[in-house]
């Protein structure tokens, strides 16, 4: 399964005969553990607004470049562009 590295069969075996609430708690714990490094990075970045703005601007520019190339490709394929 995505964040635990276990297979569906392993999860089924672990929770066979258990209450659904126990499964939900385990899933929530696995997700929280998986997201902990991302949350820590976000907290660190929020303390540095100038750095965050630079990162967001760079990401936005890269996304626009990729999106514009894809839009041009689609327009060409549908005959809106030579």
PyMOL Python script that loads the backbone (N, CA, C, O; Angstrom):
from pymol import cmd

cmd.read_pdbstr("""\
ATOM      1  N   UNK A   1       0.850  -1.165   0.000  1.00  0.00           N
ATOM      2  CA  UNK A   1       0.000   0.000   0.000  1.00  0.00           C
ATOM      3  C   UNK A   1       0.899   1.232   0.000  1.00  0.00           C
ATOM      4  O   UNK A   1       1.978   1.211   0.591  1.00  0.00           O
ATOM      5  N   UNK A   2       0.477   2.269  -0.637  1.00  0.00           N
ATOM      6  CA  UNK A   2       1.246   3.467  -0.919  1.00  0.00           C
ATOM      7  C   UNK A   2       2.263   3.946   0.100  1.00  0.00           C
ATOM      8  O   UNK A   2       3.451   4.004  -0.217  1.00  0.00           O
ATOM      9  N   UNK A   3       1.854   4.286   1.289  1.00  0.00           N
ATOM     10  CA  UNK A   3       2.775   4.920   2.223  1.00  0.00           C
ATOM     11  C   UNK A   3       3.460   3.962   3.187  1.00  0.00           C
ATOM     12  O   UNK A   3       4.401   4.356   3.877  1.00  0.00           O
ATOM     13  N   UNK A   4       3.015   2.728   3.249  1.00  0.00           N
ATOM     14  CA  UNK A   4       3.614   1.790   4.202  1.00  0.00           C
ATOM     15  C   UNK A   4       4.605   0.829   3.563  1.00  0.00           C
ATOM     16  O   UNK A   4       5.454   0.255   4.245  1.00  0.00           O
ATOM     17  N   UNK A   5       4.490   0.658   2.252  1.00  0.00           N
ATOM     18  CA  UNK A   5       5.351  -0.304   1.580  1.00  0.00           C
ATOM     19  C   UNK A   5       4.840  -1.734   1.677  1.00  0.00           C
ATOM     20  O   UNK A   5       5.464  -2.660   1.158  1.00  0.00           O
ATOM     21  N   UNK A   6       3.714  -1.911   2.338  1.00  0.00           N
ATOM     22  CA  UNK A   6       3.127  -3.250   2.447  1.00  0.00           C
ATOM     23  C   UNK A   6       2.216  -3.522   1.256  1.00  0.00           C
ATOM     24  O   UNK A   6       1.710  -2.595   0.624  1.00  0.00           O
ATOM     25  N   UNK A   7       2.017  -4.776   0.964  1.00  0.00           N
ATOM     26  CA  UNK A   7       1.095  -5.147  -0.106  1.00  0.00           C
ATOM     27  C   UNK A   7      -0.325  -5.161   0.455  1.00  0.00           C
ATOM     28  O   UNK A   7      -0.533  -5.148   1.668  1.00  0.00           O
ATOM     29  N   UNK A   8      -1.285  -5.186  -0.448  1.00  0.00           N
ATOM     30  CA  UNK A   8      -2.685  -5.278  -0.033  1.00  0.00           C
ATOM     31  C   UNK A   8      -2.896  -6.576   0.737  1.00  0.00           C
ATOM     32  O   UNK A   8      -3.599  -6.594   1.748  1.00  0.00           O
ATOM     33  N   UNK A   9      -2.292  -7.660   0.264  1.00  0.00           N
ATOM     34  CA  UNK A   9      -2.437  -8.952   0.946  1.00  0.00           C
ATOM     35  C   UNK A   9      -1.902  -8.879   2.379  1.00  0.00           C
ATOM     36  O   UNK A   9      -2.506  -9.439   3.294  1.00  0.00           O
ATOM     37  N   UNK A  10      -0.779  -8.194   2.578  1.00  0.00           N
ATOM     38  CA  UNK A  10      -0.219  -8.053   3.929  1.00  0.00           C
ATOM     39  C   UNK A  10      -1.162  -7.241   4.810  1.00  0.00           C
ATOM     40  O   UNK A  10      -1.376  -7.579   5.975  1.00  0.00           O
ATOM     41  N   UNK A  11      -1.725  -6.171   4.252  1.00  0.00           N
ATOM     42  CA  UNK A  11      -2.670  -5.354   5.025  1.00  0.00           C
ATOM     43  C   UNK A  11      -3.916  -6.164   5.374  1.00  0.00           C
ATOM     44  O   UNK A  11      -4.417  -6.090   6.496  1.00  0.00           O
ATOM     45  N   UNK A  12      -4.408  -6.929   4.419  1.00  0.00           N
ATOM     46  CA  UNK A  12      -5.583  -7.764   4.680  1.00  0.00           C
ATOM     47  C   UNK A  12      -5.305  -8.753   5.800  1.00  0.00           C
ATOM     48  O   UNK A  12      -6.140  -8.960   6.681  1.00  0.00           O
ATOM     49  N   UNK A  13      -4.124  -9.364   5.759  1.00  0.00           N
ATOM     50  CA  UNK A  13      -3.760 -10.335   6.783  1.00  0.00           C
ATOM     51  C   UNK A  13      -3.663  -9.665   8.153  1.00  0.00           C
ATOM     52  O   UNK A  13      -4.144 -10.205   9.148  1.00  0.00           O
ATOM     53  N   UNK A  14      -3.037  -8.480   8.199  1.00  0.00           N
ATOM     54  CA  UNK A  14      -2.846  -7.771   9.468  1.00  0.00           C
ATOM     55  C   UNK A  14      -4.175  -7.379  10.105  1.00  0.00           C
ATOM     56  O   UNK A  14      -4.318  -7.444  11.326  1.00  0.00           O
ATOM     57  N   UNK A  15      -5.152  -6.970   9.287  1.00  0.00           N
ATOM     58  CA  UNK A  15      -6.397  -6.448   9.845  1.00  0.00           C
ATOM     59  C   UNK A  15      -7.566  -7.429   9.771  1.00  0.00           C
ATOM     60  O   UNK A  15      -8.697  -7.068  10.095  1.00  0.00           O
ATOM     61  N   UNK A  16      -7.304  -8.650   9.352  1.00  0.00           N
ATOM     62  CA  UNK A  16      -8.356  -9.672   9.308  1.00  0.00           C
ATOM     63  C   UNK A  16      -8.902  -9.889  10.723  1.00  0.00           C
ATOM     64  O   UNK A  16      -8.149 -10.130  11.667  1.00  0.00           O
ATOM     65  N   UNK A  17     -10.199  -9.800  10.840  1.00  0.00           N
ATOM     66  CA  UNK A  17     -10.840 -10.035  12.133  1.00  0.00           C
ATOM     67  C   UNK A  17     -10.809  -8.837  13.069  1.00  0.00           C
ATOM     68  O   UNK A  17     -11.289  -8.920  14.200  1.00  0.00           O
ATOM     69  N   UNK A  18     -10.259  -7.744  12.618  1.00  0.00           N
ATOM     70  CA  UNK A  18     -10.169  -6.537  13.456  1.00  0.00           C
ATOM     71  C   UNK A  18     -11.337  -5.606  13.130  1.00  0.00           C
ATOM     72  O   UNK A  18     -12.000  -5.744  12.102  1.00  0.00           O
ATOM     73  N   UNK A  19     -11.561  -4.675  14.016  1.00  0.00           N
ATOM     74  CA  UNK A  19     -12.593  -3.667  13.805  1.00  0.00           C
ATOM     75  C   UNK A  19     -12.108  -2.643  12.780  1.00  0.00           C
ATOM     76  O   UNK A  19     -10.908  -2.400  12.651  1.00  0.00           O
ATOM     77  N   UNK A  20     -13.058  -2.045  12.051  1.00  0.00           N
ATOM     78  CA  UNK A  20     -12.723  -1.060  11.032  1.00  0.00           C
ATOM     79  C   UNK A  20     -12.009   0.151  11.645  1.00  0.00           C
ATOM     80  O   UNK A  20     -11.133   0.737  11.009  1.00  0.00           O
ATOM     81  N   UNK A  21     -12.373   0.524  12.858  1.00  0.00           N
ATOM     82  CA  UNK A  21     -11.752   1.661  13.538  1.00  0.00           C
ATOM     83  C   UNK A  21     -10.254   1.475  13.714  1.00  0.00           C
ATOM     84  O   UNK A  21      -9.492   2.435  13.597  1.00  0.00           O
ATOM     85  N   UNK A  22      -9.827   0.261  13.992  1.00  0.00           N
ATOM     86  CA  UNK A  22      -8.402  -0.020  14.146  1.00  0.00           C
ATOM     87  C   UNK A  22      -7.670   0.188  12.821  1.00  0.00           C
ATOM     88  O   UNK A  22      -6.564   0.726  12.785  1.00  0.00           O
ATOM     89  N   UNK A  23      -8.305  -0.246  11.741  1.00  0.00           N
ATOM     90  CA  UNK A  23      -7.731  -0.049  10.410  1.00  0.00           C
ATOM     91  C   UNK A  23      -7.621   1.440  10.099  1.00  0.00           C
ATOM     92  O   UNK A  23      -6.587   1.893   9.608  1.00  0.00           O
ATOM     93  N   UNK A  24      -8.675   2.205  10.380  1.00  0.00           N
ATOM     94  CA  UNK A  24      -8.656   3.652  10.106  1.00  0.00           C
ATOM     95  C   UNK A  24      -7.560   4.349  10.906  1.00  0.00           C
ATOM     96  O   UNK A  24      -6.878   5.231  10.382  1.00  0.00           O
ATOM     97  N   UNK A  25      -7.384   3.966  12.164  1.00  0.00           N
ATOM     98  CA  UNK A  25      -6.326   4.575  12.989  1.00  0.00           C
ATOM     99  C   UNK A  25      -4.952   4.273  12.411  1.00  0.00           C
ATOM    100  O   UNK A  25      -4.084   5.145  12.378  1.00  0.00           O
ATOM    101  N   UNK A  26      -4.752   3.045  11.956  1.00  0.00           N
ATOM    102  CA  UNK A  26      -3.467   2.659  11.378  1.00  0.00           C
ATOM    103  C   UNK A  26      -3.195   3.422  10.084  1.00  0.00           C
ATOM    104  O   UNK A  26      -2.065   3.838   9.828  1.00  0.00           O
ATOM    105  N   UNK A  27      -4.235   3.604   9.272  1.00  0.00           N
ATOM    106  CA  UNK A  27      -4.080   4.362   8.032  1.00  0.00           C
ATOM    107  C   UNK A  27      -3.739   5.812   8.353  1.00  0.00           C
ATOM    108  O   UNK A  27      -2.830   6.387   7.755  1.00  0.00           O
ATOM    109  N   UNK A  28      -4.460   6.394   9.285  1.00  0.00           N
ATOM    110  CA  UNK A  28      -4.196   7.787   9.666  1.00  0.00           C
ATOM    111  C   UNK A  28      -2.770   7.944  10.189  1.00  0.00           C
ATOM    112  O   UNK A  28      -2.080   8.898   9.829  1.00  0.00           O
ATOM    113  N   UNK A  29      -2.331   7.027  11.025  1.00  0.00           N
ATOM    114  CA  UNK A  29      -0.973   7.084  11.567  1.00  0.00           C
ATOM    115  C   UNK A  29       0.072   6.962  10.454  1.00  0.00           C
ATOM    116  O   UNK A  29       1.078   7.671  10.466  1.00  0.00           O
ATOM    117  N   UNK A  30      -0.164   6.068   9.499  1.00  0.00           N
ATOM    118  CA  UNK A  30       0.771   5.888   8.394  1.00  0.00           C
ATOM    119  C   UNK A  30       0.858   7.147   7.536  1.00  0.00           C
ATOM    120  O   UNK A  30       1.944   7.535   7.106  1.00  0.00           O
ATOM    121  N   UNK A  31      -0.278   7.780   7.290  1.00  0.00           N
ATOM    122  CA  UNK A  31      -0.293   8.998   6.481  1.00  0.00           C
ATOM    123  C   UNK A  31       0.406  10.131   7.217  1.00  0.00           C
ATOM    124  O   UNK A  31       1.200  10.857   6.619  1.00  0.00           O
ATOM    125  N   UNK A  32       0.123  10.292   8.496  1.00  0.00           N
ATOM    126  CA  UNK A  32       0.768  11.349   9.290  1.00  0.00           C
ATOM    127  C   UNK A  32       2.286  11.143   9.308  1.00  0.00           C
ATOM    128  O   UNK A  32       3.046  12.099   9.158  1.00  0.00           O
ATOM    129  N   UNK A  33       2.714   9.921   9.489  1.00  0.00           N
ATOM    130  CA  UNK A  33       4.155   9.617   9.501  1.00  0.00           C
ATOM    131  C   UNK A  33       4.773   9.916   8.142  1.00  0.00           C
ATOM    132  O   UNK A  33       5.863  10.482   8.060  1.00  0.00           O
ATOM    133  N   UNK A  34       4.080   9.538   7.083  1.00  0.00           N
ATOM    134  CA  UNK A  34       4.587   9.767   5.728  1.00  0.00           C
ATOM    135  C   UNK A  34       4.711  11.258   5.419  1.00  0.00           C
ATOM    136  O   UNK A  34       5.659  11.686   4.760  1.00  0.00           O
ATOM    137  N   UNK A  35       3.749  12.043   5.900  1.00  0.00           N
ATOM    138  CA  UNK A  35       3.734  13.471   5.591  1.00  0.00           C
ATOM    139  C   UNK A  35       4.582  14.322   6.542  1.00  0.00           C
ATOM    140  O   UNK A  35       4.758  15.515   6.291  1.00  0.00           O
ATOM    141  N   UNK A  36       5.101  13.757   7.605  1.00  0.00           N
ATOM    142  CA  UNK A  36       5.868  14.514   8.592  1.00  0.00           C
ATOM    143  C   UNK A  36       7.035  15.300   7.985  1.00  0.00           C
ATOM    144  O   UNK A  36       7.198  16.472   8.325  1.00  0.00           O
ATOM    145  N   UNK A  37       7.852  14.715   7.108  1.00  0.00           N
ATOM    146  CA  UNK A  37       8.947  15.500   6.527  1.00  0.00           C
ATOM    147  C   UNK A  37       8.449  16.681   5.683  1.00  0.00           C
ATOM    148  O   UNK A  37       9.078  17.740   5.664  1.00  0.00           O
ATOM    149  N   UNK A  38       7.344  16.503   4.999  1.00  0.00           N
ATOM    150  CA  UNK A  38       6.783  17.584   4.189  1.00  0.00           C
ATOM    151  C   UNK A  38       6.280  18.711   5.084  1.00  0.00           C
ATOM    152  O   UNK A  38       6.467  19.889   4.779  1.00  0.00           O
ATOM    153  N   UNK A  39       5.646  18.344   6.182  1.00  0.00           N
ATOM    154  CA  UNK A  39       5.150  19.347   7.128  1.00  0.00           C
ATOM    155  C   UNK A  39       6.312  20.114   7.744  1.00  0.00           C
ATOM    156  O   UNK A  39       6.238  21.333   7.899  1.00  0.00           O
ATOM    157  N   UNK A  40       7.382  19.410   8.095  1.00  0.00           N
ATOM    158  CA  UNK A  40       8.550  20.067   8.680  1.00  0.00           C
ATOM    159  C   UNK A  40       9.173  21.035   7.679  1.00  0.00           C
ATOM    160  O   UNK A  40       9.580  22.135   8.053  1.00  0.00           O
ATOM    161  N   UNK A  41       9.249  20.638   6.423  1.00  0.00           N
ATOM    162  CA  UNK A  41       9.803  21.506   5.376  1.00  0.00           C
ATOM    163  C   UNK A  41       8.929  22.738   5.188  1.00  0.00           C
ATOM    164  O   UNK A  41       9.439  23.844   5.010  1.00  0.00           O
ATOM    165  N   UNK A  42       7.615  22.548   5.227  1.00  0.00           N
ATOM    166  CA  UNK A  42       6.694  23.675   5.083  1.00  0.00           C
ATOM    167  C   UNK A  42       6.877  24.665   6.218  1.00  0.00           C
ATOM    168  O   UNK A  42       6.925  25.873   5.988  1.00  0.00           O
ATOM    169  N   UNK A  43       6.980  24.168   7.431  1.00  0.00           N
ATOM    170  CA  UNK A  43       7.162  25.046   8.589  1.00  0.00           C
ATOM    171  C   UNK A  43       8.456  25.845   8.443  1.00  0.00           C
ATOM    172  O   UNK A  43       8.485  27.045   8.719  1.00  0.00           O
ATOM    173  N   UNK A  44       9.530  25.174   8.007  1.00  0.00           N
ATOM    174  CA  UNK A  44      10.813  25.860   7.818  1.00  0.00           C
ATOM    175  C   UNK A  44      10.700  26.930   6.738  1.00  0.00           C
ATOM    176  O   UNK A  44      11.223  28.032   6.900  1.00  0.00           O
ATOM    177  N   UNK A  45      10.024  26.612   5.645  1.00  0.00           N
ATOM    178  CA  UNK A  45       9.877  27.579   4.556  1.00  0.00           C
ATOM    179  C   UNK A  45       9.002  28.766   4.950  1.00  0.00           C
ATOM    180  O   UNK A  45       9.255  29.894   4.526  1.00  0.00           O
ATOM    181  N   UNK A  46       7.991  28.520   5.748  1.00  0.00           N
ATOM    182  CA  UNK A  46       7.108  29.606   6.177  1.00  0.00           C
ATOM    183  C   UNK A  46       7.859  30.638   7.013  1.00  0.00           C
ATOM    184  O   UNK A  46       7.439  31.792   7.106  1.00  0.00           O
ATOM    185  N   UNK A  47       8.964  30.224   7.618  1.00  0.00           N
ATOM    186  CA  UNK A  47       9.777  31.142   8.411  1.00  0.00           C
ATOM    187  C   UNK A  47      10.698  31.986   7.534  1.00  0.00           C
ATOM    188  O   UNK A  47      11.325  32.929   8.017  1.00  0.00           O
ATOM    189  N   UNK A  48      10.782  31.646   6.239  1.00  0.00           N
ATOM    190  CA  UNK A  48      11.643  32.367   5.296  1.00  0.00           C
ATOM    191  C   UNK A  48      10.810  32.796   4.086  1.00  0.00           C
ATOM    192  O   UNK A  48      10.927  32.192   3.020  1.00  0.00           O
ATOM    193  N   UNK A  49       9.975  33.824   4.230  1.00  0.00           N
ATOM    194  CA  UNK A  49       9.073  34.202   3.150  1.00  0.00           C
ATOM    195  C   UNK A  49       9.786  34.596   1.851  1.00  0.00           C
ATOM    196  O   UNK A  49       9.275  34.307   0.769  1.00  0.00           O
ATOM    197  N   UNK A  50      10.927  35.233   1.929  1.00  0.00           N
ATOM    198  CA  UNK A  50      11.641  35.631   0.709  1.00  0.00           C
ATOM    199  C   UNK A  50      12.099  34.404  -0.071  1.00  0.00           C
ATOM    200  O   UNK A  50      11.970  34.356  -1.294  1.00  0.00           O
ATOM    201  N   UNK A  51      12.629  33.425   0.631  1.00  0.00           N
ATOM    202  CA  UNK A  51      13.058  32.180  -0.018  1.00  0.00           C
ATOM    203  C   UNK A  51      11.866  31.461  -0.625  1.00  0.00           C
ATOM    204  O   UNK A  51      11.942  30.940  -1.738  1.00  0.00           O
ATOM    205  N   UNK A  52      10.776  31.437   0.109  1.00  0.00           N
ATOM    206  CA  UNK A  52       9.559  30.780  -0.364  1.00  0.00           C
ATOM    207  C   UNK A  52       9.045  31.454  -1.635  1.00  0.00           C
ATOM    208  O   UNK A  52       8.652  30.773  -2.583  1.00  0.00           O
ATOM    209  N   UNK A  53       9.045  32.785  -1.659  1.00  0.00           N
ATOM    210  CA  UNK A  53       8.576  33.500  -2.846  1.00  0.00           C
ATOM    211  C   UNK A  53       9.457  33.194  -4.050  1.00  0.00           C
ATOM    212  O   UNK A  53       8.950  33.037  -5.161  1.00  0.00           O
ATOM    213  N   UNK A  54      10.760  33.108  -3.847  1.00  0.00           N
ATOM    214  CA  UNK A  54      11.676  32.775  -4.944  1.00  0.00           C
ATOM    215  C   UNK A  54      11.389  31.366  -5.463  1.00  0.00           C
ATOM    216  O   UNK A  54      11.351  31.143  -6.673  1.00  0.00           O
ATOM    217  N   UNK A  55      11.191  30.433  -4.562  1.00  0.00           N
ATOM    218  CA  UNK A  55      10.910  29.053  -4.958  1.00  0.00           C
ATOM    219  C   UNK A  55       9.592  28.963  -5.725  1.00  0.00           C
ATOM    220  O   UNK A  55       9.496  28.258  -6.730  1.00  0.00           O
ATOM    221  N   UNK A  56       8.579  29.682  -5.243  1.00  0.00           N
ATOM    222  CA  UNK A  56       7.282  29.659  -5.910  1.00  0.00           C
ATOM    223  C   UNK A  56       7.366  30.296  -7.294  1.00  0.00           C
ATOM    224  O   UNK A  56       6.757  29.801  -8.243  1.00  0.00           O
ATOM    225  N   UNK A  57       8.111  31.380  -7.414  1.00  0.00           N
ATOM    226  CA  UNK A  57       8.271  32.038  -8.714  1.00  0.00           C
ATOM    227  C   UNK A  57       8.995  31.116  -9.693  1.00  0.00           C
ATOM    228  O   UNK A  57       8.607  31.017 -10.857  1.00  0.00           O
ATOM    229  N   UNK A  58      10.037  30.448  -9.229  1.00  0.00           N
ATOM    230  CA  UNK A  58      10.782  29.525 -10.093  1.00  0.00           C
ATOM    231  C   UNK A  58       9.894  28.359 -10.517  1.00  0.00           C
ATOM    232  O   UNK A  58       9.913  27.951 -11.678  1.00  0.00           O
ATOM    233  N   UNK A  59       9.126  27.830  -9.589  1.00  0.00           N
ATOM    234  CA  UNK A  59       8.216  26.731  -9.905  1.00  0.00           C
ATOM    235  C   UNK A  59       7.134  27.158 -10.879  1.00  0.00           C
ATOM    236  O   UNK A  59       6.775  26.411 -11.789  1.00  0.00           O
ATOM    237  N   UNK A  60       6.618  28.362 -10.684  1.00  0.00           N
ATOM    238  CA  UNK A  60       5.593  28.894 -11.574  1.00  0.00           C
ATOM    239  C   UNK A  60       6.132  29.070 -12.988  1.00  0.00           C
ATOM    240  O   UNK A  60       5.451  28.742 -13.960  1.00  0.00           O
ATOM    241  N   UNK A  61       7.351  29.587 -13.106  1.00  0.00           N
ATOM    242  CA  UNK A  61       7.969  29.775 -14.424  1.00  0.00           C
ATOM    243  C   UNK A  61       8.174  28.434 -15.122  1.00  0.00           C
ATOM    244  O   UNK A  61       7.916  28.309 -16.319  1.00  0.00           O
ATOM    245  N   UNK A  62       8.636  27.441 -14.382  1.00  0.00           N
ATOM    246  CA  UNK A  62       8.843  26.112 -14.968  1.00  0.00           C
ATOM    247  C   UNK A  62       7.514  25.493 -15.387  1.00  0.00           C
ATOM    248  O   UNK A  62       7.418  24.896 -16.460  1.00  0.00           O
ATOM    249  N   UNK A  63       6.494  25.629 -14.554  1.00  0.00           N
ATOM    250  CA  UNK A  63       5.177  25.080 -14.885  1.00  0.00           C
ATOM    251  C   UNK A  63       4.605  25.767 -16.124  1.00  0.00           C
ATOM    252  O   UNK A  63       4.022  25.107 -16.983  1.00  0.00           O
ATOM    253  N   UNK A  64       4.767  27.077 -16.221  1.00  0.00           N
ATOM    254  CA  UNK A  64       4.268  27.813 -17.384  1.00  0.00           C
ATOM    255  C   UNK A  64       4.972  27.353 -18.653  1.00  0.00           C
ATOM    256  O   UNK A  64       4.341  27.215 -19.701  1.00  0.00           O
ATOM    257  N   UNK A  65       6.272  27.117 -18.563  1.00  0.00           N
ATOM    258  CA  UNK A  65       7.041  26.657 -19.718  1.00  0.00           C
ATOM    259  C   UNK A  65       6.501  25.304 -20.215  1.00  0.00           C
ATOM    260  O   UNK A  65       6.275  25.118 -21.411  1.00  0.00           O
ATOM    261  N   UNK A  66       6.305  24.389 -19.302  1.00  0.00           N
ATOM    262  CA  UNK A  66       5.795  23.058 -19.659  1.00  0.00           C
ATOM    263  C   UNK A  66       4.368  23.161 -20.196  1.00  0.00           C
ATOM    264  O   UNK A  66       4.037  22.535 -21.202  1.00  0.00           O
ATOM    265  N   UNK A  67       3.523  23.950 -19.527  1.00  0.00           N
ATOM    266  CA  UNK A  67       2.130  24.097 -19.941  1.00  0.00           C
ATOM    267  C   UNK A  67       2.030  24.752 -21.319  1.00  0.00           C
ATOM    268  O   UNK A  67       1.238  24.316 -22.154  1.00  0.00           O
ATOM    269  N   UNK A  68       2.815  25.780 -21.558  1.00  0.00           N
ATOM    270  CA  UNK A  68       2.766  26.463 -22.848  1.00  0.00           C
ATOM    271  C   UNK A  68       3.199  25.544 -23.986  1.00  0.00           C
ATOM    272  O   UNK A  68       2.629  25.587 -25.076  1.00  0.00           O
ATOM    273  N   UNK A  69       4.187  24.727 -23.735  1.00  0.00           N
ATOM    274  CA  UNK A  69       4.628  23.770 -24.753  1.00  0.00           C
ATOM    275  C   UNK A  69       3.514  22.766 -25.052  1.00  0.00           C
ATOM    276  O   UNK A  69       3.273  22.431 -26.212  1.00  0.00           O
ATOM    277  N   UNK A  70       2.841  22.291 -24.018  1.00  0.00           N
ATOM    278  CA  UNK A  70       1.751  21.323 -24.195  1.00  0.00           C
ATOM    279  C   UNK A  70       0.575  21.964 -24.920  1.00  0.00           C
ATOM    280  O   UNK A  70      -0.025  21.340 -25.795  1.00  0.00           O
ATOM    281  N   UNK A  71       0.240  23.198 -24.566  1.00  0.00           N
ATOM    282  CA  UNK A  71      -0.860  23.907 -25.227  1.00  0.00           C
ATOM    283  C   UNK A  71      -0.550  24.100 -26.712  1.00  0.00           C
ATOM    284  O   UNK A  71      -1.421  23.905 -27.560  1.00  0.00           O
ATOM    285  N   UNK A  72       0.692  24.484 -27.025  1.00  0.00           N
ATOM    286  CA  UNK A  72       1.087  24.652 -28.422  1.00  0.00           C
ATOM    287  C   UNK A  72       0.969  23.330 -29.182  1.00  0.00           C
ATOM    288  O   UNK A  72       0.515  23.304 -30.326  1.00  0.00           O
ATOM    289  N   UNK A  73       1.373  22.251 -28.549  1.00  0.00           N
ATOM    290  CA  UNK A  73       1.281  20.920 -29.170  1.00  0.00           C
ATOM    291  C   UNK A  73      -0.176  20.556 -29.468  1.00  0.00           C
ATOM    292  O   UNK A  73      -0.487  20.050 -30.546  1.00  0.00           O
ATOM    293  N   UNK A  74      -1.058  20.814 -28.515  1.00  0.00           N
ATOM    294  CA  UNK A  74      -2.480  20.495 -28.689  1.00  0.00           C
ATOM    295  C   UNK A  74      -3.077  21.363 -29.795  1.00  0.00           C
ATOM    296  O   UNK A  74      -3.798  20.865 -30.660  1.00  0.00           O
ATOM    297  N   UNK A  75      -2.776  22.659 -29.764  1.00  0.00           N
ATOM    298  CA  UNK A  75      -3.300  23.556 -30.792  1.00  0.00           C
ATOM    299  C   UNK A  75      -2.866  23.117 -32.176  1.00  0.00           C
ATOM    300  O   UNK A  75      -3.649  23.167 -33.125  1.00  0.00           O
ATOM    301  N   UNK A  76      -1.628  22.689 -32.293  1.00  0.00           N
ATOM    302  CA  UNK A  76      -1.113  22.234 -33.585  1.00  0.00           C
ATOM    303  C   UNK A  76      -1.864  20.978 -34.039  1.00  0.00           C
ATOM    304  O   UNK A  76      -2.235  20.857 -35.207  1.00  0.00           O
ATOM    305  N   UNK A  77      -2.084  20.054 -33.115  1.00  0.00           N
ATOM    306  CA  UNK A  77      -2.762  18.796 -33.452  1.00  0.00           C
ATOM    307  C   UNK A  77      -4.216  18.991 -33.838  1.00  0.00           C
ATOM    308  O   UNK A  77      -4.746  18.246 -34.663  1.00  0.00           O
ATOM    309  N   UNK A  78      -4.872  19.993 -33.244  1.00  0.00           N
ATOM    310  CA  UNK A  78      -6.282  20.213 -33.566  1.00  0.00           C
ATOM    311  C   UNK A  78      -6.456  21.229 -34.696  1.00  0.00           C
ATOM    312  O   UNK A  78      -7.579  21.572 -35.067  1.00  0.00           O
ATOM    313  N   UNK A  79      -5.331  21.705 -35.238  1.00  0.00           N
ATOM    314  CA  UNK A  79      -5.387  22.582 -36.395  1.00  0.00           C
ATOM    315  C   UNK A  79      -5.582  24.053 -36.096  1.00  0.00           C
ATOM    316  O   UNK A  79      -5.951  24.813 -36.992  1.00  0.00           O
ATOM    317  N   UNK A  80      -5.350  24.472 -34.883  1.00  0.00           N
ATOM    318  CA  UNK A  80      -5.492  25.884 -34.525  1.00  0.00           C
ATOM    319  C   UNK A  80      -4.189  26.663 -34.742  1.00  0.00           C
ATOM    320  O   UNK A  80      -4.165  27.891 -34.649  1.00  0.00           O
ATOM    321  N   UNK A  81      -3.116  25.934 -35.032  1.00  0.00           N
ATOM    322  CA  UNK A  81      -1.817  26.541 -35.218  1.00  0.00           C
ATOM    323  C   UNK A  81      -1.126  25.832 -36.386  1.00  0.00           C
ATOM    324  O   UNK A  81      -1.264  24.619 -36.546  1.00  0.00           O
ATOM    325  N   UNK A  82      -0.380  26.593 -37.207  1.00  0.00           N
ATOM    326  CA  UNK A  82       0.324  25.923 -38.307  1.00  0.00           C
ATOM    327  C   UNK A  82       1.461  25.052 -37.811  1.00  0.00           C
ATOM    328  O   UNK A  82       2.151  24.421 -38.612  1.00  0.00           O
TER     329      UNK A  82
END
""", "prot")
cmd.dss("prot")
cmd.show_as("cartoon", "prot")
cmd.util.cbc("prot")
cmd.orient("prot")
